[in-house]
Amino acid sequence: MKRSAGIAWGLFLVLLLAGCGGLRYSQVAPEAKDFHPQRIGVLPVDAGTYEEARGTADEVIAAVLVNRKWFTDVVAADAIGRQVQSNEDLRKALLDYLTKLKTVNFSDPALSRRIGELCRVDAFLVTSVDYWNYTMEGEKKVGKVGLSLKMVEASTGKVMWKAAHHETSRYYLIKPDLKGVAESLFKTMIEEMPH
């Protein structure tokens, strides 16, 4: 009898732990339950040292958001990039906002509101690439993509959602397409994003 109970308990724990996949990190602001933006902007991704992710990660994020049909309009990173090139006010607001966010983790409400007005969006995504490479994990060769995201309400500067996660794809001879890994990763991540 004790042995049967022990086996049942062990099986229960295995099943419980198997269901605990989830994201590495995800936090939704309490106000997000009433937050339903119509237009969302995808700011150009901070690729960091992973130059090959520049542009590709932007495309993946915009395409997945468009396909989800959660928003009436998705302003892609290339469109925002063109606006930044032609609009000095937007360039300064975006640079100042991202500098404050990165250096002191402060989402400046005045700068956020200005970005929202100039890009005509209700919210925007700030994305950083944490991984975008081929590497070894133990004895396994993997393609690895990691992203950190923040969804900001433009009118208030409030970070409504932030998340970080990574995904790997094991390979033997043929390297996986990191764009495909990024698409799978972003689809998983946005399941927890307010909309």
C-alpha positions in Angstrom: 0.0 0.0 0.0 2.8 2.4 0.9 4.6 1.6 -2.3 1.5 2.3 -4.4 1.1 5.6 -2.7 4.7 6.5 -3.2 4.5 5.7 -6.9 1.3 7.7 -7.3 2.9 10.6 -5.5 6.1 10.4 -7.6 4.0 10.3 -10.8 2.0 13.3 -9.7 5.2 15.3 -9.0 6.6 14.4 -12.5 3.4 15.5 -14.2 3.2 18.7 -12.1 6.8 19.7 -13.0 6.3 18.8 -16.7 3.4 21.4 -16.8 5.6 24.2 -15.4 7.3 25.2 -18.7 6.3 28.9 -18.8 8.6 31.8 -19.5 11.8 32.4 -17.8 10.4 35.7 -16.6 7.1 37.5 -17.2 5.4 40.2 -15.2 2.1 41.9 -16.0 1.1 45.2 -14.4 -2.2 45.1 -12.4 -3.5 47.8 -14.6 -3.0 45.7 -17.7 -6.4 44.0 -17.3 -8.0 47.2 -18.5 -5.3 48.0 -21.1 -6.4 47.2 -24.7 -4.3 49.3 -27.2 -5.5 49.6 -30.8 -2.2 50.6 -32.4 1.1 49.2 -31.3 4.6 50.2 -32.4 7.6 48.0 -32.6 10.7 50.0 -31.8 13.9 48.9 -33.6 15.4 46.0 -31.7 18.5 46.5 -29.6 20.6 43.7 -31.1 23.6 44.4 -28.9 26.5 42.3 -30.0 24.3 40.1 -32.2 24.5 42.2 -35.4 23.0 39.4 -37.5 19.8 39.8 -35.5 19.3 43.4 -36.5 16.4 43.8 -38.9 15.5 40.0 -38.8 14.2 40.1 -35.2 12.2 43.3 -36.1 10.6 41.5 -39.0 9.7 38.5 -37.0 8.1 40.5 -34.2 6.0 42.7 -36.5 4.9 39.7 -38.6 3.7 37.6 -35.6 1.8 40.6 -34.2 0.1 41.3 -37.5 -0.9 37.6 -37.9 -2.4 37.5 -34.4 -4.8 40.3 -35.3 -4.9 41.6 -31.7 -4.4 45.2 -32.8 -6.0 47.3 -35.5 -2.5 48.4 -36.6 1.1 47.4 -36.0 3.7 50.0 -36.8 6.8 48.0 -37.7 10.3 48.9 -36.7 11.3 49.8 -40.3 8.4 52.4 -40.4 9.5 53.8 -37.1 13.1 53.8 -38.2 12.2 55.9 -41.3 10.3 58.4 -39.1 13.3 58.6 -36.8 15.5 59.5 -39.8 13.2 62.3 -41.0 12.0 63.7 -37.6 14.6 65.2 -35.3 12.0 65.6 -32.5 11.2 61.8 -32.6 14.9 60.9 -32.8 15.7 62.9 -29.7 12.7 61.7 -27.7 13.4 58.1 -28.6 17.1 58.3 -27.8 16.5 60.1 -24.5 13.7 57.6 -23.6 15.8 54.5 -24.4 18.9 55.9 -22.6 16.9 56.5 -19.4 15.2 53.1 -19.7 18.5 51.3 -20.1 20.7 53.2 -17.7 18.3 53.8 -14.7 15.4 51.6 -15.6 13.0 54.6 -15.7 10.2 54.7 -18.3 9.9 58.5 -18.6 6.1 59.4 -19.0 6.7 62.7 -20.9 9.1 61.1 -23.4 6.8 58.0 -23.8 3.8 60.2 -24.5 5.8 62.2 -27.1 6.9 58.9 -28.8 3.2 57.8 -28.8 2.1 61.1 -30.3 4.7 61.2 -33.0 4.4 57.6 -34.0 0.6 57.6 -33.5 0.6 54.5 -31.3 -1.2 53.6 -28.0 1.6 51.3 -26.9 5.1 50.3 -28.0 7.4 47.3 -27.6 11.0 47.7 -26.5 13.0 44.6 -27.4 16.6 43.5 -26.6 18.3 40.4 -28.1 19.9 38.4 -25.3 21.1 35.5 -27.5 21.3 35.0 -31.3 23.9 32.4 -32.0 25.0 28.8 -32.4 26.6 27.3 -29.4 27.2 24.2 -27.4 25.2 23.2 -24.3 27.0 20.3 -22.8 27.6 17.9 -25.7 24.7 19.3 -27.8 25.0 21.7 -30.6 22.2 24.2 -30.5 20.9 27.4 -32.2 19.8 29.7 -29.4 17.7 32.9 -29.5 16.8 34.9 -26.4 14.7 38.1 -26.2 13.7 40.5 -23.5 10.6 42.6 -24.1 8.8 45.5 -22.5 5.3 46.7 -23.5 4.9 50.4 -22.6 1.6 52.3 -22.5 2.6 55.4 -24.6 0.3 57.9 -22.8 1.6 57.1 -19.3 5.0 55.5 -19.7 3.8 52.6 -17.6 5.4 49.3 -18.4 2.4 47.0 -18.7 4.3 43.8 -19.4 7.8 42.7 -19.4 9.2 39.2 -20.2 12.4 37.4 -21.0 12.9 34.0 -22.4 15.1 31.9 -24.7 14.6 29.0 -27.0 17.1 26.5 -28.3 17.0 24.2 -31.3 19.3 21.2 -31.3 21.1 20.1 -34.5 23.7 17.7 -35.7 24.8 18.7 -39.2 22.5 21.4 -40.5 22.2 24.5 -38.4 18.6 25.7 -37.7 17.4 29.0 -39.1 17.6 31.4 -36.2 14.8 33.4 -37.7 12.5 30.4 -37.3 13.7 29.9 -33.7 13.0 33.6 -33.0 9.5 33.3 -34.5 8.7 30.2 -32.3 10.1 32.0 -29.3 8.1 35.2 -29.8 4.9 33.3 -30.4 5.4 31.6 -27.0 6.3 34.9 -25.3 3.3 36.9 -26.4 0.8 34.4 -25.0 1.3 36.3 -21.8 1.2 39.8 -23.3 -1.8 42.0 -22.6 -3.9 43.0 -25.7 
